[in-house]
Amino acid sequence: MSGFAFDEIRREAEALGPWFHNIDLGGVVTAPEHFLGDYPAVKWRRFRHALPADLRGRTVLDIGCNGGFYSIEMKRRGAARVLGVDIDEGYLRQARFAAQVIGVEIEFLQMSVYDVAALEERFDIVLFLGVLYHLRHPLLALDLIRHHVVRDLFVCQSMQRGSSAQLHVEQDYPFSEADVFDYAGFPRLSFIEHCYAGDDTNWWVPNRACTAAMLRSAGFAIESNPEEEVFVCRPNPGDGHPPIFPVRPRRLGNGVSA
Ligand SMILES: C[S@@+](CC[C@H](N)C(=O)[O-])C[C@H]1O[C@@H](n2cnc3c(N)ncnc32)[C@H](O)[C@@H]1O
């Protein structure tokens, strides 16, 4: 912990709110009333064993890092470099403050997942937690991540609804086969036209079979599924779809590409 006084942390945490991530900043908790409890600590406890305990010398990209909870956990495991990106500058301000109070060095950058090619860098571990269903173009995002930024491990978590059964999907079906679409374990992505859970950024909610199928289709081999919503993957060499956008990184004036 750095040398912030308790009252200073409390005041600043309040000014930066509301928080989605509940983080303990020297006794000040940032989202004590979270509707999912002590979130995301309760989630993390269910899959943390599936990631390497020692991340020394490894690089991590946390896409949709929010208030920085997972970026901080990666740094606590000794990661050499952690970059957190998010489209929301308000959340990034929270993340910078949390990292500063806890005393860990993490880079935070405002960026959309659709622009990850601009990083022109691969990371040993890429976290993509709780973002997939917030996207209008989830497969495009997975294709871009697979193609441009994952070197070794890809950890994806999505809200899921519907059956958690996973049907073995055949390579092909005859045109006359219609029943399979009604099977509980068939990959299904539900489109939210308006709003779900009061959040109009929830667009597509997969069932468990669909999360797995989309990951495979984007060129990932699923190594484990330590928690119903969490998939630990590695790139399948030579597999995946080249993303249709952007074909190659575009240079911006500030040295960063987009
Ligand atoms: C439900 S929160 C998940 C936060 C964190 N990864 C976790 O699992 O606790 C979704 C986050 O994704 C971010 N986000 C949404 N769309 C994004 C996009 N296109 N690119 C990057 N981040 C995005 C939001 O700003 C928000 O911080």
PDBQT file of the ligand as one rigid body, heavy atoms in Angstrom, charges set to zero:
ROOT
HETATM    1  C1  LIG A 301     -19.234  -5.934 -17.084  1.00  0.00    +0.000 C 
HETATM    2  S1  LIG A 301     -17.787  -4.932 -17.169  1.00  0.00    +0.000 S 
HETATM    3  C2  LIG A 301     -16.528  -6.202 -16.912  1.00  0.00    +0.000 C 
HETATM    4  C3  LIG A 301     -15.319  -5.630 -16.234  1.00  0.00    +0.000 C 
HETATM    5  C4  LIG A 301     -14.216  -6.632 -15.880  1.00  0.00    +0.000 C 
HETATM    6  N1  LIG A 301     -13.520  -7.122 -17.038  1.00  0.00    +0.000 N 
HETATM    7  C5  LIG A 301     -14.792  -7.762 -15.076  1.00  0.00    +0.000 C 
HETATM    8  O1  LIG A 301     -14.889  -8.884 -15.557  1.00  0.00    +0.000 OA
HETATM    9  O2  LIG A 301     -15.148  -7.522 -13.919  1.00  0.00    +0.000 OA
HETATM   10  C6  LIG A 301     -17.585  -4.594 -18.913  1.00  0.00    +0.000 C 
HETATM   11  C7  LIG A 301     -16.450  -3.632 -19.213  1.00  0.00    +0.000 C 
HETATM   12  O3  LIG A 301     -16.199  -3.670 -20.618  1.00  0.00    +0.000 OA
HETATM   13  C8  LIG A 301     -16.003  -2.349 -21.067  1.00  0.00    +0.000 C 
HETATM   14  N2  LIG A 301     -16.305  -2.327 -22.509  1.00  0.00    +0.000 N 
HETATM   15  C9  LIG A 301     -17.521  -2.362 -23.111  1.00  0.00    +0.000 A 
HETATM   16  N3  LIG A 301     -17.391  -2.317 -24.428  1.00  0.00    +0.000 NA
HETATM   17  C10 LIG A 301     -16.061  -2.290 -24.689  1.00  0.00    +0.000 A 
HETATM   18  C11 LIG A 301     -15.286  -2.221 -25.877  1.00  0.00    +0.000 A 
HETATM   19  N4  LIG A 301     -15.868  -2.164 -27.071  1.00  0.00    +0.000 N 
HETATM   20  N5  LIG A 301     -13.946  -2.211 -25.772  1.00  0.00    +0.000 NA
HETATM   21  C12 LIG A 301     -13.350  -2.235 -24.548  1.00  0.00    +0.000 A 
HETATM   22  N6  LIG A 301     -14.027  -2.277 -23.385  1.00  0.00    +0.000 NA
HETATM   23  C13 LIG A 301     -15.356  -2.304 -23.453  1.00  0.00    +0.000 A 
HETATM   24  C14 LIG A 301     -16.932  -1.507 -20.217  1.00  0.00    +0.000 C 
HETATM   25  O4  LIG A 301     -16.586  -0.156 -20.206  1.00  0.00    +0.000 OA
HETATM   26  C15 LIG A 301     -16.759  -2.181 -18.863  1.00  0.00    +0.000 C 
HETATM   27  O5  LIG A 301     -15.705  -1.643 -18.131  1.00  0.00    +0.000 OA
ENDROOT
TORSDOF 0
